[in-house]
């Protein structure tokens, strides 16, 4: 079984969405964690947008990367440039991947416009997660 860590700045949106999809696609072939350089709590809009796609992340917690330094990760995926630059060193044979997804929490406008940005980013992360599992886990 592979250990995967998804890392972003606050562990509130992008990494939470990626954790949900990676768990969904990998099933019992991987243990998926997410963390942030900081912790901002799980964004309610991220929970809502994932529920629209029938994935429940409402029980996820916002965790600091330092909580996971003792886990032997096979893969570390950073989902924003800030996390990529601040990512701590993980010992062992860890493969690092990086994709700078837009931060939907920075969206402005009406509630519907903000939710559309969450959906747009969710779809980007969904495709990335499915392809990652297909190439690295399946």
DAVENBEL-V225324 format. One record per pair of residues at least 4 apart in sequence whose ideal C-beta (glycine too) atoms are under 7 Angstrom apart, sorted by the first residue. I is the first residue (numbers start at 1). J is the second residue. Records with the same first field share a line. If there is no record, write none. Layout:
BEGIN
I->J, J
END
This chain:
BEGIN
1->29, 30, 31
2->29, 30, 74, 75, 137
3->31, 71, 72, 73, 74
4->22, 30, 32, 33, 73, 74, 75, 77
5->33, 35, 68, 73, 76
6->15, 18, 19, 22, 34, 77, 79
7->15, 35, 65, 76, 77, 78, 83, 87
8->14, 15, 36, 79, 80, 83
9->36, 37, 38, 80, 82, 83
10->36, 38, 39, 40
11->15, 16, 34, 35, 36, 39, 40, 62, 63
12->16, 40, 41, 42, 43, 46, 62, 105
13->17, 43, 46, 103, 104, 105
14->18, 79, 80, 101, 103, 121, 125
15->19, 34, 35, 36, 79
16->20, 34, 42, 46, 57, 60
17->21, 46, 50, 122, 125
18->22, 34, 77, 79, 125, 129
19->23, 32, 34, 60
20->24, 50, 55, 57
21->25, 55, 125, 126, 129
22->26, 30, 32, 129, 132, 133
23->32
24->55
25->129, 130, 133
26->30, 32, 133, 137
29->137
30->137
33->68
35->63, 64, 65, 67, 68
36->40, 62, 64, 65
37->65, 82, 83, 86
39->62, 63, 64
40->62
41->62
42->46, 47, 57, 60, 62
43->105
44->48
45->49, 114, 115, 118
46->50, 57, 118
47->51, 57, 58
48->52
49->115, 118, 119, 122
50->55, 57, 122
51->56
53->122
63->67
65->88
69->88
72->92
73->90, 94
74->94, 95
75->95, 97, 136
76->87, 90, 94, 96
77->97
78->83, 84, 87, 98
79->83, 99, 101
80->100, 101, 103
81->85, 100
82->86
83->87
84->98
90->94
99->128
101->121, 124, 125
102->121
104->117, 118, 121
107->113, 114, 117
109->113, 114
111->115
112->116
113->117
114->118
115->119
116->120
117->121
118->122
119->123
120->124
121->125
122->126
123->127
124->128
125->129
126->130
127->131
128->132
129->133
130->134
131->135
132->136
133->137, 138
134->138
END
